[in-house]
Amino acid sequence: MSGQRKRFVIIGGGPGGTTCATYAARLGAEVTLIEKDLVGGAAHLLDCIPSKAMIATGGVMATMKRATEMGLTTVDVQLDFDALRNRINGIEEHLEHSLTGLLESQGVRLIEGTGRLSGPNTVAVSGNDGTETELEADIIVLSTGSRPRIPEWAEIDGVRVLTTRHAYPPPELPTHLIVVGSGVTGVEFVHMFSSFGSQVSLVVSRNQVLPGKDPEVAKVLEQSFLDRGVKLVMGARAQSIDVANNTVTVYCDDGRVLTGSHVLLAIGSTPNSENLGLDEAGVDHQRGYVQVDHNLKSSVPHIYAAGDLSGKLPLSSVASSQGRKIAEHAMGLHSGPHRHLDYDKAASAIFTDPEIADVGLAEADAFAEGRKIRVTKVPFSVSAKALINNDSRGFVKIVSDPATGEVLGGSIVGRHAAELISVISLAVTAGLTVTDLAESLFVHPALAGVLGEAAE
């Protein structure tokens, strides 16, 4: 390799693959990126971005409907579904075009097609134009993402029975949408379609929405749903779906039956690892996920995996960080001391109304481990800014070490929670204390002031 540029071949142009490509190119590598659909990633551009665009539209509608509470004349707003669809398409096209331009400016070679490992150092490429080529590589990065999981009992038609990929937006606005799955994706769908005026029912398999999240957080969201007329079907699992006469019927395992105009499945994802050639290249995998170490290396040292395929947190932010770490490690920047990705300190957000965000150690997990913690909680109702915004729902909760004051984690429920959590995230990552937060001079009036109060 003396005097020769390292050859990177990256299969999959999602956040992990594109970030790895740009960083590796900047570090002097010769990079080829293979993507069959959208540069930027299907999960990112067909799921994440459209959902947030729809939620933003629903948020404006909700705000306008509350105009009288802000001293304004009532405004009657109507949803233009075609305009919303065009807006989403425009955002997707702009982001893909911008990212493609960035990659090309870095000298990354883009191939439209499908890549497959044909050996430890070779990738067979089937181009969308019908060409077949084989690429030699020094470093191979697998970043093929995931797709919605479809259970055996569900037959997806993309019209009445939908996955997330059919619903940004769906062919028509549902009059009554039944959402199966109360995780992050499921509750975001409940929020957005109830905002649009659809009747919504949510099938919740556990005793709370957002299983695994702080019960106090889940309770605030459940109450918000109930206030908007959402029907929560608690402790039930869907087991079959019938479609007849433009009506869908969902049968649950406890005998309850739900009838609506559409049903949407939001019950997890499946890694895109079929026909990737993992066995031929000797790459260990389990349930379709590539087994990786803390450097994202697979069982074959020069083959890495990023994003959903790595089996770590399925977040775009995590995938991008993984892509950067892979590029740095493969190019030798990690030969000295460096910080590994700590997935326990990854911030995440749920774009419902109110928003939900958390980072680091959760209160329930600490108690389950028998760990001593200090928990402080302050409601947004004490915030002048929240009252000005006419939205004082929710709270800030900070988890800290009682002996040292180090911030270990936190949860936020309320307006702009996804933005505000960044302060706690920084504190968790940098090992700051509650005193550091309490003595910070926050803007007033601002919602961030509640962070300082919770830290006191």
C-alpha angles and dihedrals in degrees: 000000000000108000092000124112115239111254114226121192113188121191110204129031101221125121092288096048098043094046090049090049096052094044094046091049091051089051091056104265126141102239133196119183121196119200127163100193126009127005100228095043135276093247090051101041099030099038116016102038098040092047092053091046090053091046090051090053091048090049092055090049091052091048092051091050089056092051095118090059088060095050096265135122114263112269119206107215124187128196116244101203095189092050090049090051091050091048091053092047090050093052092048093049092047093050094045092047092049093049093046089051091051093051093048091048088056091053095251113157111228121206121187105217147063126300128207132180108248094173141343092287104021135079122197111214125203106195122214085237091061098258122136121210139159123221128204114220140185092194125027122192121194114205106151098141127206143277134219114287114241117199121222092248095059126080110198115214099168090230109067101358109052143180121203090270090064096048108064078112114339122227089267138006108269117236089203118013120193111203117200111201128043100209125110096293094043096053092046089056091049089052098047098046095043086052089054091054101259120140106243134198121189123204107213115191095193134046093270140027114257096031110213094029125108107289091223089055092048091049093057091052093045090053091049090053093048091049088056094050098257113155112227114204100196127198096012134120123205112234106170142012130208125193121200135149095357090307130111124208122198118199118203129206093246094056098262116136127203126196125196145137096261139010126209124198116214102165105132138285142276123222117246096234103122114117090007092122096238094148094046090055094044095245114157115229138170126203087347096306121117112240108235138176127226089284091053090249118148125217085281102068098219095045115084134182129210138180125013091343090066091064093233126117109326096227128127090225091054092047091052092050090049091052091053092047092050092052092049094047096045091049092052100253092126096062089105132045113311141154119262121214110273106205091188088068097050114123118224135184139199115210100216127123105290097030119234127209136166142172139185127354116012121217094237093050092051092053091046089055092046090241120157112238141161117230123195123183129187124181121227088235087086091058119098089204092055090053091048089052089049089233118101097156120133138015148242119248123188125192116203142167108264092212101047103018091232113159107243101174147320148201131217129193117183146058114339092004090147090061098039094052088070090076092056091041091057090048092051094047095045096042094242122168132233086252089060089055096041092052094048112110103233124191116266128246093026136120088239089072088077088064090061092047092051090051094054 
